[in-house]
């Protein structure tokens, strides 16, 4: 009898251990130099969607959020990463103080208006402007270096070109 109870408890323990990691959602990406919470990731994803809306027809090989954050983490200097992190935190804190809720929960119109307001103001802190400008530059780089953009918009052909085996002599 005690063996059955022990086996039941072990079975429940194994089952719960297998289920619990899935309750928290997707695991957070690990960065060497950036410290980003789950809420900041949601806000950042919404921010990047407002900064440069990519048409549905353009399927990028990597999510914009992943591209921007990994580029900042891997390619920027420590000082620039600190400024980026400070600007990101200040941007979302400022946005949260102005309106109720987090940036990602706002309507598209509110997000766009807040972004335009911060860009057009003269007294916007340098860290926030650095965050916005570097994010925009990285988004443009990702979009313009995608294969579909190069082929469709630029009529780019990869070197060395195509082989035509039946060319008239």
Beta strands, then each sheet from edge to edge (+ up, - down):
end
